[in-house]
């Protein structure tokens, strides 16, 4: 077996892993990022298919990533993103409303449910934000029902964020901290953005291995020692390599960390935290191609009053580079039930019918379903945990073994910004504890 040595090994080239790797490599650490897929970015990436840039998960880019990751690393951002002028329209009862940036939640609530219900919800939010947030022992839906019985008002909030399963406190803290954050589209596809961060790692002496699966985390005396990696997956000449390291970061989820490290090597309290805290975030997403636009707005549209979908967008209205000339992509997302049994064909049928009612030209112009994804498992969910149900620490019970990503969001953060911030915080902690080796 071949053997190599790095200061830090990172399992998974998603937002958390790449961010941690980039900050550590810039600080002088010898970093290796391993990724079993043939591309970086994970669920925040894209693949080319028939000339279309098809997203692997993320529909649009939350702009705080610029301040959290790209600017501190000296990586380009503004030149790679286009921002819709009307950033987040609302589709309410099948009609599109171009709601202004400031006060958009109140405006959407008024359209959907009237002045009285809008005032009730906004008054409750103000109290929570300025006095005390509720606990996570109540769902956001149950918390809202204390102040409004209007399903139309609750539907507007649900369009922004799933209300049935999320903890009220964690989700409201997310609303408070992240607020009305704008979105943008990656001009050349999502993958191009994360390749920029991977290039930061490479430029600072680190390595990024794709088609490389971590098969075991090496642990001795409650301290991490390295990782076993199989390189060149799906190609001739697969080889197993032992990577010795001072620290290991797993960006593939806490369940994967336990599996690779062997539960016998972890404290029972940590195992219990993982298994009793995390709640997977299920979601349906599909993308269609069309010969003409089927949506009236280039913004990320939140959908209220539908059967199942919660948002939809058409990035090619602003970024025609994402599709062959004259073609368009429409991307649709839908909440699905938290727990099985699932009826996937039914959910897709319901979601398509929702889109037809919003976009009357759907059947006229849509040519093909490019991609359908059901994000239901811990290894490939929308998020590995609902808001309010993330682990409180990136550290495991094994010394110098960390988790990063969407199960260890800093409280009040979510999405790619939250995952990236978790990676950045892990990098900061490692810099306090471990010195980089001489290169």
C-alpha positions as CSV (number, residue, x, y, z in Angstrom):
1,X,0.0,0.0,0.0
2,X,1.2,3.5,-0.9
3,X,1.6,6.0,1.9
4,X,1.6,9.8,2.1
5,X,1.6,12.4,4.8
6,X,-0.4,15.6,5.1
7,X,-1.2,18.0,7.9
8,X,-4.9,17.8,7.3
9,X,-7.1,15.4,5.3
10,X,-10.6,16.5,4.3
11,X,-13.2,13.9,3.3
12,X,-15.7,15.5,0.8
13,X,-15.3,18.5,-1.5
14,X,-18.5,20.2,-0.6
15,X,-18.9,23.8,0.7
16,X,-17.7,22.9,4.2
17,X,-14.7,20.8,3.1
18,X,-13.4,23.1,0.4
19,X,-13.8,26.2,2.6
20,X,-11.8,24.5,5.4
21,X,-9.2,23.3,3.0
22,X,-8.8,26.7,1.4
23,X,-8.4,28.6,4.7
24,X,-5.9,26.0,6.0
25,X,-3.8,25.9,2.9
26,X,-3.6,29.7,2.9
27,X,-2.4,29.5,6.5
28,X,0.5,27.2,5.5
29,X,-1.0,23.7,6.1
30,X,-0.4,20.8,3.7
31,X,-3.9,19.9,2.8
32,X,-5.5,17.0,1.0
33,X,-9.2,17.0,0.0
34,X,-10.6,13.7,-1.2
35,X,-13.9,13.4,-3.1
36,X,-15.4,10.2,-4.4
37,X,-17.3,12.0,-7.2
38,X,-15.5,13.1,-10.4
39,X,-16.2,16.8,-9.6
40,X,-16.0,19.2,-6.7
41,X,-18.9,21.1,-5.0
42,X,-21.1,18.2,-4.0
43,X,-24.8,19.2,-3.9
44,X,-23.6,22.8,-4.7
45,X,-22.2,21.8,-8.1
46,X,-23.3,21.2,-11.7
47,X,-22.8,18.8,-14.5
48,X,-22.9,19.4,-18.3
49,X,-25.7,17.4,-20.0
50,X,-26.6,18.0,-23.7
51,X,-25.1,21.5,-23.4
52,X,-27.0,22.4,-20.3
53,X,-25.4,23.2,-16.9
54,X,-27.6,21.0,-14.7
55,X,-27.4,21.7,-11.0
56,X,-26.6,18.8,-8.6
57,X,-28.7,20.6,-5.9
58,X,-28.2,24.3,-5.4
59,X,-30.5,26.5,-7.6
60,X,-28.9,29.8,-6.9
61,X,-26.0,31.3,-4.9
62,X,-26.6,33.1,-1.6
63,X,-24.5,36.2,-1.7
64,X,-23.1,36.0,1.8
65,X,-20.7,33.4,0.4
66,X,-18.7,36.3,-1.0
67,X,-17.9,37.7,2.5
68,X,-17.6,34.3,4.2
69,X,-15.3,32.5,1.7
70,X,-14.4,34.2,-1.5
71,X,-13.3,37.7,-0.4
72,X,-11.2,36.5,2.6
73,X,-9.4,34.1,0.2
74,X,-8.9,36.6,-2.5
75,X,-11.0,34.6,-4.9
76,X,-13.2,36.2,-7.6
77,X,-16.9,36.3,-7.0
78,X,-18.6,39.3,-8.5
79,X,-17.4,38.6,-12.0
80,X,-18.7,35.0,-11.8
81,X,-22.3,35.9,-10.6
82,X,-25.3,37.7,-12.1
83,X,-28.0,39.0,-9.7
84,X,-31.6,39.3,-10.8
85,X,-33.0,42.9,-10.5
86,X,-36.2,41.5,-8.9
87,X,-34.5,39.0,-6.7
88,X,-37.3,37.1,-5.0
89,X,-40.7,37.4,-6.6
90,X,-43.6,35.6,-5.0
91,X,-46.0,33.3,-6.8
92,X,-49.3,33.5,-4.9
93,X,-52.4,31.7,-6.1
94,X,-50.7,31.2,-9.4
95,X,-49.8,34.9,-10.0
96,X,-46.3,36.4,-10.0
97,X,-45.8,39.4,-7.8
98,X,-42.5,41.4,-8.1
99,X,-42.2,42.4,-4.5
100,X,-39.6,44.9,-3.4
101,X,-36.6,43.8,-1.5
102,X,-37.4,45.6,1.7
103,X,-40.5,44.5,3.5
104,X,-41.1,41.6,1.1
105,X,-42.4,39.2,3.7
106,X,-45.0,41.6,5.0
107,X,-46.0,42.5,1.4
108,X,-46.4,38.8,0.5
109,X,-48.4,38.1,3.6
110,X,-50.8,41.0,2.8
111,X,-51.3,39.7,-0.8
112,X,-51.9,36.2,0.4
113,X,-53.9,36.7,3.6
114,X,-54.8,40.3,4.0
115,X,-53.6,43.1,6.3
116,X,-54.9,41.7,9.6
117,X,-53.1,38.3,9.2
118,X,-50.0,40.0,7.9
119,X,-49.9,42.2,11.0
120,X,-50.4,39.3,13.3
121,X,-47.5,37.3,11.9
122,X,-45.2,40.4,11.7
123,X,-46.0,41.3,15.3
124,X,-45.2,37.8,16.5
125,X,-41.9,37.9,14.5
126,X,-41.0,41.2,16.0
127,X,-41.5,40.0,19.5
128,X,-39.4,36.9,18.9
129,X,-36.6,38.9,17.3
130,X,-36.5,41.6,19.9
131,X,-37.4,39.8,23.1
132,X,-36.8,36.0,23.1
133,X,-36.9,33.3,20.5
134,X,-39.0,30.2,21.1
135,X,-37.4,26.8,21.8
136,X,-36.9,24.1,19.2
137,X,-39.4,21.8,21.0
138,X,-42.1,23.3,19.0
139,X,-42.2,23.4,15.2
140,X,-42.4,26.7,13.3
141,X,-45.9,25.8,12.1
142,X,-47.2,25.2,15.6
143,X,-45.5,28.4,16.7
144,X,-47.2,30.4,13.9
145,X,-50.6,28.8,14.7
146,X,-50.5,30.7,18.0
147,X,-50.8,33.9,16.1
148,X,-52.7,33.1,12.9
149,X,-55.0,30.4,11.7
150,X,-54.6,31.5,8.1
151,X,-53.2,28.7,6.0
152,X,-52.5,31.4,3.3
153,X,-50.2,33.3,5.8
154,X,-48.5,30.1,6.9
155,X,-48.1,29.1,3.2
156,X,-46.1,32.3,2.6
157,X,-43.7,31.4,5.4
158,X,-43.5,27.8,4.2
159,X,-42.5,29.0,0.7
160,X,-39.5,30.6,2.3
161,X,-38.7,27.7,4.7
162,X,-40.3,24.4,5.6
163,X,-42.4,25.0,8.7
164,X,-43.7,21.5,9.7
165,X,-40.5,19.8,10.8
166,X,-38.1,22.7,11.5
167,X,-37.6,23.8,15.1
168,X,-39.2,27.2,15.7
169,X,-36.3,28.7,17.5
170,X,-33.6,27.6,15.1
171,X,-35.6,28.7,12.0
172,X,-36.5,32.1,13.5
173,X,-32.8,32.6,14.4
174,X,-32.0,31.8,10.8
175,X,-34.6,34.4,9.6
176,X,-33.1,36.9,12.1
177,X,-29.5,36.5,11.1
178,X,-29.7,35.8,7.4
179,X,-32.8,37.9,6.8
180,X,-33.8,38.9,3.3
181,X,-30.6,37.7,1.6
182,X,-30.2,38.1,-2.1
183,X,-29.4,35.4,-4.6
184,X,-27.4,35.2,-7.8
185,X,-26.7,32.8,-10.5
186,X,-23.3,31.3,-11.4
187,X,-22.7,32.4,-15.0
188,X,-20.8,29.3,-16.0
189,X,-22.6,26.8,-13.7
190,X,-22.2,26.1,-10.0
191,X,-19.2,23.9,-10.4
192,X,-17.2,26.8,-11.8
193,X,-17.6,28.6,-8.5
194,X,-16.3,25.8,-6.3
195,X,-13.4,25.1,-8.7
196,X,-12.2,28.6,-7.9
197,X,-11.9,27.6,-4.2
198,X,-10.3,24.2,-5.1
199,X,-7.8,26.3,-7.1
200,X,-6.9,28.2,-4.0
201,X,-6.0,24.9,-2.3
202,X,-3.9,23.8,-5.2
203,X,-2.2,27.2,-5.5
204,X,-1.1,27.0,-1.9
205,X,0.5,23.6,-2.1
206,X,-2.6,21.5,-1.3
207,X,-4.1,18.7,-3.4
208,X,-7.7,17.9,-4.4
209,X,-8.3,14.3,-5.4
210,X,-11.6,13.5,-7.2
211,X,-12.7,9.9,-7.8
212,X,-11.1,9.1,-4.4
213,X,-13.2,7.5,-1.7
214,X,-12.2,7.5,1.9
215,X,-12.7,3.9,3.2
216,X,-11.6,4.2,6.8
217,X,-10.6,6.9,9.3
218,X,-7.6,5.7,11.3
219,X,-8.0,6.2,15.1
220,X,-5.6,5.2,17.9
221,X,-6.0,6.0,21.6
222,X,-8.9,8.3,20.9
223,X,-6.9,10.4,18.5
224,X,-7.2,10.5,14.7
225,X,-4.2,9.4,12.8
226,X,-5.2,9.5,9.2
227,X,-7.4,8.1,6.4
228,X,-7.4,5.1,4.0
229,X,-8.3,6.3,0.5
230,X,-9.1,4.4,-2.7
231,X,-8.0,6.4,-5.7
232,X,-9.0,6.3,-9.3
233,X,-12.6,5.0,-8.8
234,X,-14.3,3.5,-11.8
235,X,-11.0,3.5,-13.7
236,X,-8.3,0.9,-14.3
237,X,-5.6,0.9,-11.7
238,X,-7.5,1.6,-8.5
239,X,-5.1,2.0,-5.6
240,X,-5.4,2.2,-1.9
241,X,-3.3,4.8,-0.1
242,X,-2.8,5.4,3.6
243,X,-2.7,9.1,4.4
244,X,-1.2,10.0,7.7
245,X,-2.4,13.3,9.1
246,X,-2.5,15.5,12.2
247,X,-6.2,16.3,11.7
248,X,-9.1,14.9,9.7
249,X,-12.3,16.8,8.7
250,X,-15.3,14.9,7.4
251,X,-17.6,16.8,5.1
252,X,-19.6,13.7,4.3
253,X,-21.9,13.9,7.4
254,X,-21.7,12.7,11.0
255,X,-23.1,9.3,10.2
256,X,-20.4,8.8,7.7
257,X,-17.8,9.9,10.2
258,X,-19.0,7.3,12.7
259,X,-19.1,4.6,10.0
260,X,-15.6,5.3,8.7
261,X,-14.1,5.7,12.2
262,X,-16.0,2.7,13.7
263,X,-18.5,3.4,16.4
264,X,-16.3,1.6,19.0
265,X,-13.9,4.5,18.8
266,X,-16.4,7.2,19.7
267,X,-17.8,8.2,23.1
268,X,-21.3,7.0,23.6
269,X,-22.5,10.5,24.2
270,X,-21.3,11.6,20.8
271,X,-23.0,8.6,19.1
272,X,-26.2,9.4,20.9
273,X,-26.0,13.1,19.9
274,X,-25.7,12.2,16.2
275,X,-28.5,9.6,16.2
276,X,-31.0,11.5,18.3
277,X,-30.4,15.0,17.1
278,X,-30.1,15.0,13.4
279,X,-33.3,15.1,11.2
280,X,-32.8,14.7,7.5
281,X,-34.2,17.4,5.3
282,X,-36.1,15.6,2.4
283,X,-36.7,17.5,-0.8
284,X,-37.7,16.9,-4.5
285,X,-36.0,18.9,-7.2
286,X,-36.3,18.7,-11.0
287,X,-35.1,20.7,-14.0
288,X,-36.7,21.0,-17.4
289,X,-35.5,22.4,-20.7
290,X,-37.7,24.5,-22.9
291,X,-37.5,26.2,-26.3
292,X,-38.8,29.5,-24.7
293,X,-39.0,30.9,-21.2
294,X,-42.0,29.6,-19.2
295,X,-41.6,31.9,-16.2
296,X,-42.2,35.7,-16.2
297,X,-39.3,36.6,-13.8
298,X,-35.6,35.8,-13.7
299,X,-35.7,35.9,-9.8
300,X,-35.9,33.0,-7.4
301,X,-39.6,32.7,-7.0
302,X,-41.2,31.6,-3.7
303,X,-44.4,29.7,-4.2
304,X,-47.4,29.9,-1.8
305,X,-50.7,28.1,-2.0
306,X,-49.4,25.2,-4.2
307,X,-49.8,21.5,-3.8
308,X,-46.2,20.8,-3.1
309,X,-43.6,23.1,-4.7
310,X,-42.1,25.9,-2.7
311,X,-39.8,27.7,-5.2
312,X,-38.9,27.8,-8.9
313,X,-36.5,29.8,-11.0
314,X,-35.2,30.2,-14.6
315,X,-31.5,31.1,-14.4
316,X,-31.2,31.2,-18.2
317,X,-33.2,34.3,-18.4
318,X,-30.2,36.1,-16.9
319,X,-27.4,33.6,-17.8
320,X,-28.0,32.2,-21.3
321,X,-24.5,30.6,-21.0
322,X,-26.1,27.8,-18.9
323,X,-27.9,26.3,-21.9
324,X,-27.6,25.8,-25.7
325,X,-28.5,28.9,-27.8
326,X,-32.2,29.5,-27.7
327,X,-32.9,27.0,-24.9
328,X,-33.9,27.6,-21.3
329,X,-33.8,25.8,-17.9
330,X,-36.5,25.9,-15.3
331,X,-35.6,24.6,-11.9
332,X,-38.3,23.5,-9.4
333,X,-38.0,22.6,-5.7
334,X,-40.7,21.0,-3.5
335,X,-40.9,20.0,0.1
336,X,-41.8,16.3,0.5
337,X,-42.8,14.4,3.7
338,X,-40.1,14.0,6.3
339,X,-40.6,10.3,6.7
340,X,-41.4,7.2,4.6
341,X,-43.4,5.7,3.0
342,X,-42.7,8.0,0.1
343,X,-44.6,8.0,-3.3
344,X,-42.0,9.6,-5.6
345,X,-44.0,9.4,-8.8
346,X,-46.9,11.1,-7.1
347,X,-44.8,13.9,-5.8
348,X,-43.3,14.6,-9.2
349,X,-46.8,14.5,-10.8
350,X,-48.1,17.0,-8.2
351,X,-45.1,19.3,-8.7
352,X,-45.4,19.4,-12.4
353,X,-49.1,20.2,-12.1
354,X,-48.2,23.1,-9.8
355,X,-45.8,24.4,-12.4
356,X,-48.4,24.1,-15.1
357,X,-50.8,26.3,-13.2
358,X,-48.1,29.0,-12.7
359,X,-46.7,28.6,-16.2
360,X,-49.5,28.1,-18.7
361,X,-47.0,27.6,-21.6
362,X,-45.4,24.6,-19.8
363,X,-46.8,22.0,-22.3
364,X,-46.2,24.3,-25.3
365,X,-42.5,24.9,-24.7
366,X,-41.1,22.3,-22.3
367,X,-39.0,19.7,-24.3
368,X,-37.4,17.4,-21.7
369,X,-37.0,16.7,-18.0
370,X,-33.2,17.1,-17.6
371,X,-32.9,15.9,-14.1
372,X,-35.0,14.6,-11.2
373,X,-33.5,14.2,-7.7
374,X,-35.0,13.1,-4.4
375,X,-32.9,14.3,-1.6
376,X,-33.8,11.9,1.2
377,X,-30.8,10.1,2.6
378,X,-28.1,11.3,5.0
379,X,-25.4,10.8,2.3
380,X,-27.3,13.0,-0.2
381,X,-30.2,15.0,1.4
382,X,-31.2,18.6,0.8
383,X,-29.7,19.3,4.3
384,X,-28.5,16.7,6.7
385,X,-30.6,18.3,9.4
386,X,-33.5,20.6,9.9
387,X,-32.9,24.0,11.5
388,X,-32.9,23.6,15.3
389,X,-31.6,20.0,15.0
390,X,-28.0,20.5,14.0
391,X,-25.1,19.3,16.2
392,X,-23.9,22.0,18.5
393,X,-20.2,21.3,17.8
394,X,-18.0,20.5,14.8
395,X,-15.8,18.4,17.1
396,X,-16.3,14.7,17.5
397,X,-15.2,12.8,20.7
398,X,-12.0,11.7,18.8
399,X,-9.2,14.2,19.2
400,X,-8.5,16.2,16.0
401,X,-11.4,14.7,14.1
402,X,-14.0,17.2,13.0
403,X,-17.3,17.3,11.1
404,X,-18.0,20.1,8.7
405,X,-21.0,21.0,6.5
406,X,-24.8,20.9,6.8
407,X,-25.2,18.9,10.0
408,X,-23.1,21.3,12.0
409,X,-24.3,24.7,10.8
410,X,-23.5,27.6,13.1
411,X,-26.9,28.3,14.7
412,X,-28.8,30.8,12.7
413,X,-27.1,29.9,9.4
414,X,-28.1,27.5,6.7
415,X,-27.4,26.5,3.1
416,X,-24.0,26.9,1.4
417,X,-23.1,29.9,3.6
418,X,-23.8,27.9,6.8
419,X,-21.8,24.9,5.5
420,X,-18.9,27.1,4.4
421,X,-18.9,28.9,7.7
422,X,-18.7,25.6,9.5
423,X,-15.6,24.7,7.5
424,X,-14.0,28.1,8.1
425,X,-14.6,27.7,11.9
426,X,-13.0,24.2,11.8
427,X,-10.0,25.7,10.0
428,X,-9.7,28.4,12.7
429,X,-9.8,25.8,15.5
430,X,-7.1,23.7,13.9
431,X,-4.9,26.7,13.6
432,X,-5.1,27.2,17.4
433,X,-4.3,23.6,18.1
434,X,-1.9,22.3,15.5
435,X,1.2,23.7,13.9
436,X,1.7,23.2,10.1
437,X,4.6,21.0,9.2
438,X,7.6,22.3,7.3
439,X,6.9,21.9,3.6
